[in-house]
Amino acid sequence: MSILVPRQRTIGVRLSEAEYAELERFCVESGARSISDLARIAISRYLNRDTEESSLALAVNQNAAQVKELEEKIARLSSEIAVLRTGSLAGAGPIEG
């Protein structure tokens, strides 16, 4: 796969042998093409976390509003059912058994 965006800047990080081995293992498990790609993805996600958190918060708020609306509808329907039951029982007369 060719690099679509030319990379001109580099950063360096010192790792212990154990840290590097763990990073290599994670790179293979995650399917990243290289440790550089994995690092770029991780950095990008870290830098964009506020946007992702905002999107998640918006979705949660929308779902909460929908749940509240459904709760109100259920309460209204429950009241209507109670009224209907009371009305039909009052007009039915005594129950013989």
Residue, then its C-alpha position, 0 to 999 in steps of 0.5 A: m500500500s502506498i503512502l498517500v500523505p508524505r511523512q516528513r516529521t519524525i518523533g523518537v521514543r525510548l522503550s525497554e526490550a519488554e515494552y518493545a516486544e509488547l508493542e510488536r505483539f500488539c501491532v501484529e494482533s491489531g493488524a497495523r501495517s507497522i509500529s509507525d502506523l500503530a503509533r500514528i493511529a494511537i496519537s490521532r485517536y488521542l488528539n481527537r478524543d474530545t471530538e469522539e467524546s462529544s459525539l458520544a455525549l450527544a448520542v447519549n443525550q439523544n437516547a436519554a431524551q427518547v427514553k424520557e419521551l417513551e416513559e411519558k407515553i407509557a405513563r399516559l397509556s397506563s392512565e388511559i388503560a386505567v380509565l378504560r378499565t374503571g369505566s368498563l367495570a362500572g358499567a358491567g354490573p355485578i359479576e355473578g359466579 
